[in-house]
Amino acid sequence: MDERQPAADSGLGDLEPGTAQRAQLRTRLADIAWTALCVVLALWAVWSVVDLARGATAWVYSAVAWVLLAAALVLRTRAMRRRTSL
């Protein structure tokens, strides 16, 4: 009774070009990159505001951090909307 049963499908297929898994991988990596960028910019923005509260005079760094964070969040939102509309 040596019946061989096929391996259970784990849901992961080949990552060859043109497959659904390849598109999902690209999307997932983009999500990770956008999230990392937003986290770093948010930490920089908060850190610069804390430095301003302590009396530092580098208010330009704080303004740049907040502008970059806002731009990154707007671009991420637009990218997510574009992805769901396709």
Secondary structure, 3 states (H helix, E strand, C coil): CCCCCCCCCCCCCCCCCCCHHHHHHHHHHHHHHHHHHHHHHHHHHHHHHHHHHCCCCCHHHHHHHHHHHHHHHHHHHHHHHHHHHC
